[in-house]
Amino acid sequence: MYYVYIIQSSKNKILYFGRTRDLDKRLSGHNSGSNFSTRDNCPWEYVYFEGYKSEKDAVDRELKLKNYVNARTYIKKRIKHGLS
């Protein structure tokens, strides 16, 4: 499975959108500071993820979430009670 995920910084509540095959390993990487984009805002926690059989579908969805404001707004509304 391929996953598109959203993590939220416990430090300042910002969101980060990403893609992985291993959710546990990826979150550990974000929280260890090994990811340049997220290392200054640790710790992180998952607030949302979607699973896909096709890597292409996961890549397409990740790009849509990262590049289209309406997609980000929609997903934030969808998970509003899960955001702190």
C-alpha positions in Angstrom: 0.0 0.0 0.0 1.0 3.6 -0.6 -0.2 6.3 1.8 -0.8 10.0 1.5 -0.7 11.5 4.9 -1.1 14.8 6.9 0.9 15.4 10.0 0.5 18.3 12.4 3.2 19.9 14.5 2.5 19.8 18.2 4.8 22.7 18.5 3.0 25.3 16.3 0.1 23.4 14.7 1.2 23.7 11.1 0.3 20.9 8.7 2.6 18.9 6.4 1.4 16.7 3.5 3.4 13.7 2.4 3.5 10.2 0.9 5.0 6.9 2.1 4.8 3.1 2.0 5.5 2.8 5.8 3.6 5.2 8.0 5.4 4.3 11.2 8.9 4.7 9.7 8.0 7.9 8.0 6.6 9.5 11.2 9.8 8.4 13.1 11.8 10.1 10.4 9.9 13.4 10.8 10.2 13.3 14.5 13.9 12.4 14.5 14.7 15.6 12.6 16.0 13.8 9.5 13.6 15.5 7.2 14.8 19.1 6.3 11.2 20.3 5.8 9.9 19.3 9.2 12.9 19.1 11.6 12.3 22.6 13.1 8.7 21.8 14.1 9.0 18.5 16.0 7.1 16.6 17.4 4.6 15.6 14.7 1.5 13.4 14.8 -0.7 12.0 12.1 -4.1 13.7 11.7 -5.1 12.0 8.5 -4.0 9.4 5.9 -5.4 7.7 2.8 -4.3 4.3 1.4 -3.8 3.5 -2.3 -2.8 0.3 -4.1 -1.2 2.2 -6.9 1.8 4.4 -6.3 0.7 6.6 -9.2 -2.6 7.3 -7.5 -0.9 8.2 -4.3 1.6 10.5 -6.1 -1.3 12.2 -8.0 -3.3 12.7 -4.7 -0.3 14.1 -2.9 0.4 16.6 -5.6 -3.2 17.7 -5.7 -3.2 18.3 -1.9 0.1 20.2 -2.0 -0.7 22.3 -5.1 -4.4 23.1 -5.0 -5.7 25.5 -2.4 -9.2 24.1 -2.7 -8.0 20.6 -2.0 -6.2 21.7 1.1 -9.2 23.7 2.3 -11.5 20.7 1.7 -9.3 18.3 3.6 -8.9 20.7 6.5 -12.7 21.1 6.7 -13.1 17.3 6.6 -10.8 16.7 9.5 -11.5 19.9 11.5 -12.4 18.0 14.7 -9.1 16.1 14.5 -6.9 19.2 14.4 -5.8 20.6 17.6 
